[in-house]
Amino acid sequence: MKVKKYQGENMQETILKVKSDLGSNAIILNTRKFKKGGFLGFFAKTMVEVIATVEEKSPQIDNNGNNNNLKSELKVMREMMNNLMGEIKESKSNQLQVNNPSFNKLYEALWEVGMSRSTSRDLADKIVRNLKSPQLDVDEVEEILRDELIGELGSIKGIELEEGKTKVIAFVGPTGVGKTTTLAKLAADFSLFKGKKVGLVTADTYRIAAVDQLKTYSEIINLPIKVAFTPQELNQAIEEYKGYDLVLVDTAGRSQNNQLHISELKGFLAKASIDEICLVLSATTKTIDLLKIIDVYKEANLDKLIVTKIDETDSYGTIFEAVVKSELPLSYLTLGQGVPEDIDMPKVEVLADNIVERLEL
């Protein structure tokens, strides 16, 4: 890993030096301000120093010579094996249901639309037990399933503003799920269509490209943006937005397999004046990975759930799975790259219908 030090008269000048030398995938390791020059402590100029590197794709070896990537993979494999053994054990203890053709057909159909094995089994069991006849009547199944989905999904809760109060919302989630684009859609919607005063903050200083992306959106929407490297700078940015209706905070994408990064994110947000934290997930994520992400990110004291990229999959059951397992209210769904139009606050009934329509019975 190549680690280099850069200095400049301000943060913007210094970051440009980093970007020019290391590229847009540069990672900021540390920043500090220091005094330079002057005479007897007077007239010194304030300078900025940035330590940066470029992430190399190589195995992570700790001080004891252990391969952290291998450890992580083995842990996932153990979890998969435990889940598989649990399913085998449960299926053996429930032979009557397993041998029921209606149950099997419904169970497989639910799994095919993106639900986990356990959720598919539970829903199929509930539905089959409520059928009026042993035969699988499609209309009857869909009606029972629709009621079950609506009951489990609960109510949709979007961003609710209070008169005279600045609401601060942070967006967290793995890399590549569309946090920054989702933030831009909401910023444009509240600013352009709802007439609200909106401020942007990016705390995603891990990669320079992420800062550039949100700055581009801010210029297009004509909204102010501030960059925060520390919780103190984040709080200062929030304070400077006093009198605004809404402040949206972008954070760095963190892998669910890197516990250290998740802990850092949790600590960062805990020290800032955040009102709500939204977990952003992609509907294209494999169910087993989705469940791991939810389990790990729960440490960040989440408030709401946003599911993105539903236009890229037919597995709408993933949305249901995410809501049930996270125990968070669904807030928004996104369905494309268009800003701000490709975002929706769906009705539970419509979402349930979309899941039911994709069943192949």
C-alpha positions in Angstrom: 0.0 0.0 0.0 1.4 3.4 -1.0 0.8 6.1 1.6 1.7 9.7 0.8 1.4 13.1 2.5 0.1 16.2 0.8 0.0 19.8 2.0 -1.8 22.9 0.8 -3.3 26.2 1.9 -6.8 24.8 2.1 -8.6 21.5 1.9 -9.8 21.9 -1.6 -6.3 22.6 -3.0 -4.9 19.7 -1.0 -7.6 17.2 -2.1 -6.9 18.2 -5.7 -3.3 17.3 -5.3 -4.3 13.9 -3.9 -6.7 13.3 -6.7 -4.1 14.4 -9.4 -1.5 12.0 -7.9 -3.5 9.0 -6.8 -6.7 9.2 -8.8 -10.4 9.2 -7.8 -10.1 6.0 -5.9 -7.7 7.5 -3.4 -8.5 6.9 0.3 -8.2 9.6 2.9 -6.4 8.2 6.0 -6.1 11.4 8.0 -6.4 15.2 7.8 -5.0 18.0 10.1 -4.4 21.7 10.2 -1.1 23.1 11.2 0.8 26.4 11.4 3.7 27.2 9.0 6.2 30.1 8.9 5.7 33.3 10.9 8.1 35.0 13.4 8.1 34.1 17.1 4.8 32.5 16.8 3.2 35.4 15.0 1.9 35.7 11.5 2.0 32.0 10.9 -0.1 30.7 8.0 -2.7 27.9 8.6 -2.0 25.0 6.3 -3.8 21.7 5.6 -2.2 18.2 5.6 -3.8 15.1 4.1 -2.5 11.6 4.3 -3.9 9.4 1.6 -3.3 6.0 -0.1 -4.7 3.8 -2.8 -6.3 0.6 -1.8 -4.6 -2.5 -3.2 -6.6 -5.6 -3.7 -4.5 -8.0 -1.7 -5.2 -10.4 1.2 -5.5 -8.7 4.5 -2.8 -10.1 6.8 -2.8 -9.1 10.4 0.2 -8.8 12.8 0.0 -12.5 13.6 0.2 -13.5 10.0 -3.5 -14.4 9.8 -5.5 -13.9 6.5 -8.5 -11.8 7.5 -10.2 -12.4 4.2 -9.9 -16.1 4.6 -11.3 -15.8 8.2 -14.3 -13.9 6.9 -15.0 -16.4 4.2 -14.8 -19.3 6.6 -17.2 -17.5 9.0 -19.7 -17.1 6.1 -19.4 -20.7 5.2 -20.0 -21.8 8.7 -23.1 -19.7 8.9 -24.4 -21.1 5.6 -23.7 -24.6 6.9 -25.5 -23.9 10.2 -28.5 -22.5 8.3 -28.6 -25.6 6.0 -28.4 -28.0 8.9 -31.2 -26.1 10.6 -33.4 -26.4 7.5 -32.7 -30.1 7.2 -33.5 -30.7 10.9 -36.8 -28.7 10.6 -37.8 -30.5 7.4 -37.3 -33.9 9.1 -39.4 -32.9 12.0 -42.2 -31.7 9.7 -42.6 -34.5 7.2 -46.4 -34.1 6.8 -45.9 -30.6 5.5 -42.9 -31.4 3.3 -44.9 -34.2 1.6 -47.8 -31.8 1.0 -47.7 -30.9 -2.8 -49.5 -27.6 -2.2 -47.1 -26.6 0.5 -44.1 -27.5 -1.6 -45.3 -25.6 -4.7 -46.1 -22.5 -2.7 -42.8 -22.8 -0.7 -40.8 -22.8 -3.9 -42.8 -20.0 -5.5 -42.1 -17.7 -2.5 -38.4 -18.6 -2.5 -38.2 -17.8 -6.2 -39.5 -14.2 -5.6 -36.6 -13.5 -3.2 -37.7 -14.6 0.2 -35.4 -16.6 2.5 -36.0 -20.3 3.0 -37.3 -19.8 6.5 -39.7 -16.9 5.6 -40.9 -18.9 2.6 -41.5 -21.9 4.8 -43.4 -19.9 7.5 -45.6 -18.1 5.0 -46.4 -21.3 3.0 -47.3 -23.1 6.3 -49.7 -20.3 7.3 -51.4 -20.2 3.9 -51.8 -24.0 3.5 -53.2 -24.3 7.0 -55.9 -21.7 6.1 -56.9 -23.2 2.7 -60.5 -24.4 2.6 -59.5 -27.5 0.6 -56.3 -29.5 0.1 -56.1 -28.4 -3.5 -54.1 -25.3 -4.3 -56.7 -22.7 -5.4 -54.6 -19.8 -6.9 -57.1 -17.1 -6.1 -57.6 -18.2 -2.6 -53.8 -18.5 -2.0 -53.2 -15.0 -3.4 -55.9 -13.5 -1.2 -54.5 -15.1 2.0 -50.9 -14.2 1.0 -51.8 -10.6 0.2 -53.4 -10.2 3.7 -50.3 -11.7 5.3 -47.9 -9.4 3.4 -49.9 -6.3 4.3 -50.0 -7.2 7.9 -46.3 -7.9 8.1 -45.2 -4.8 6.1 -47.0 -2.4 8.4 -47.1 1.3 7.4 -44.8 3.2 5.1 -43.0 6.1 6.8 -41.3 8.8 4.6 -39.5 11.9 5.7 -41.7 14.0 8.0 -40.6 17.5 8.7 -41.6 19.7 11.6 -42.3 23.4 11.4 -39.4 25.4 12.8 -37.1 22.5 13.2 -34.2 21.3 11.1 -34.4 17.5 10.5 -31.0 15.8 10.0 -31.0 12.4 8.2 -28.0 10.2 7.6 -27.9 7.5 5.0 -25.9 4.3 5.6 -25.4 1.0 3.8 -22.9 -1.1 1.8 -21.0 0.2 -1.2 -22.9 0.3 -4.5 -26.4 0.3 -3.2 -27.1 3.9 -4.4 -27.0 5.9 -1.3 -25.7 9.1 -2.9 -28.2 8.9 -5.8 -31.1 8.3 -3.4 -30.0 11.3 -1.3 -29.9 13.4 -4.4 -33.4 12.3 -5.4 -34.8 13.2 -2.0 -32.9 16.5 -2.0 -34.3 17.5 -5.4 -37.9 16.4 -4.4 -38.0 18.4 -1.2 -36.2 21.4 -2.7 -37.7 21.7 -6.1 -41.2 20.3 -5.6 -42.0 20.8 -1.9 -40.3 24.2 -1.6 -38.2 23.2 1.4 -34.7 24.6 2.3 -32.3 21.7 2.0 -28.6 21.4 2.9 -26.2 18.6 1.9 -23.3 17.1 3.9 -21.0 14.4 2.7 -19.1 12.5 5.3 -18.1 10.0 2.7 -14.5 11.2 2.5 -13.2 7.7 2.3 -13.1 8.0 -1.5 -12.6 11.3 -3.3 -14.9 10.1 -6.2 -17.9 10.0 -3.8 -17.4 13.6 -2.7 -17.2 14.6 -6.4 -20.5 12.8 -7.2 -22.5 14.6 -4.5 -20.9 17.9 -5.4 -22.1 17.4 -9.0 -25.6 16.7 -7.8 -25.5 19.8 -5.5 -24.5 22.0 -8.5 -27.3 20.6 -10.7 -30.0 21.1 -8.0 -28.4 24.3 -6.8 -28.1 23.3 -3.2 -25.2 24.1 -0.7 -22.9 21.2 0.3 -20.4 20.8 3.1 -17.7 18.2 3.6 -17.1 16.7 7.0 -14.1 14.6 7.9 -14.8 14.3 11.6 -17.9 14.2 13.8 -17.0 17.6 15.0 -17.0 19.0 11.5 -20.3 17.2 10.8 -21.8 18.9 13.9 -20.4 22.2 12.7 -21.9 21.7 9.3 -25.3 20.9 10.8 -25.1 24.0 13.0 -24.3 26.2 9.9 -27.5 24.8 8.4 -29.6 26.1 11.3 -32.9 27.4 10.0 -33.0 24.9 7.1 -35.9 22.4 6.9 -33.8 19.4 6.0 -30.2 18.3 6.1 -29.2 15.1 4.3 -25.9 13.4 5.2 -24.1 10.9 2.9 -21.8 8.4 4.5 -19.1 6.0 3.2 -20.3 2.6 2.1 -19.1 -0.1 4.5 -18.9 -3.8 3.9 -20.9 -6.0 6.2 -17.9 -8.2 6.4 -15.6 -5.5 7.9 -16.6 -5.2 11.5 -14.0 -2.5 12.2 -15.5 -0.2 9.5 -19.0 -0.7 10.8 -17.9 0.2 14.4 -16.2 3.3 13.1 -19.4 4.3 11.3 -21.4 3.7 14.4 -19.0 5.8 16.5 -19.0 8.6 13.9 -22.8 9.0 13.8 -23.2 8.6 17.6 -21.1 11.7 18.1 -23.2 13.8 15.6 -26.6 15.5 16.0 -28.5 13.1 13.8 -32.3 12.8 14.0 -32.8 9.7 11.8 -30.6 7.0 10.2 -31.8 5.3 7.1 -30.4 2.0 6.0 -30.2 1.8 2.2 -30.3 -1.7 0.6 -30.4 -2.9 -3.0 -33.2 -5.2 -4.1 -30.6 -7.0 -6.3 -28.7 -8.2 -3.3 -28.7 -12.0 -2.6 -31.0 -12.9 0.3 -28.3 -14.5 2.4 -26.1 -11.3 2.0 -29.1 -9.1 2.7 -29.7 -10.7 6.0 -26.1 -10.4 7.0 -26.1 -6.7 6.1 -29.2 -6.1 8.2 -27.8 -8.0 11.1 -24.5 -6.0 11.1 -25.9 -2.6 10.4 -28.4 -2.9 13.3 -25.5 -1.8 15.5 -25.9 1.7 14.0 -29.3 2.4 15.7 -31.3 2.5 12.5 -34.7 4.2 12.1 -35.9 3.5 8.6 -35.3 1.4 5.5 -34.9 2.4 1.8 -34.7 -0.3 -0.9 -33.1 0.7 -4.2 -32.8 -0.8 -7.8 -36.2 -2.5 -7.8 -36.3 -1.9 -11.5 -33.3 -4.3 -11.9 -35.0 -7.4 -10.4 -38.3 -9.3 -10.3 -37.5 -10.6 -6.8 -39.8 -8.3 -5.0 -39.9 -10.7 -2.1 -36.5 -9.3 -1.2 -38.3 -6.1 -0.1 -40.6 -8.0 2.2 -37.7 -9.9 3.6 -35.7 -6.7 4.3 -38.7 -5.1 6.2 -39.4 -8.2 8.3 -35.8 -9.0 9.2 -34.8 -5.4 9.9 -37.9 -4.7 11.9 -37.7 -1.2 10.4 -40.5 0.8 8.6 -40.1 1.0 4.9 -39.6 4.6 3.8 -38.9 4.7 0.0 -38.3 2.6 -3.0 -36.1 3.7 -6.0 -36.6 2.4 -9.5 -34.0 4.0 -11.8 -31.2 6.6 -12.1 -33.5 9.6 -12.8 -33.2 12.4 -10.3 -35.7 13.1 -8.8 -38.4 11.2 -10.5 -37.3 7.6 -9.9 -38.2 7.4 -6.2 -41.5 6.4 -4.7 -43.1 6.1 -1.3 -45.3 3.1 -2.1 -48.6 2.0 -0.6 -48.4 -1.3 1.3 -51.3 -2.7 -0.7 -49.6 -2.0 -4.0 -46.3 -3.5 -2.8 -48.2 -6.6 -1.6 -49.9 -6.9 -5.0 -46.6 -6.6 -6.8 -45.2 -9.5 -4.8 -48.3 -11.7 -5.3 -48.3 -11.0 -9.1 -44.8 -12.4 -9.4 -45.6 -15.7 -7.9 -45.6 -18.6 -10.3 -48.2 -21.1 -9.0 
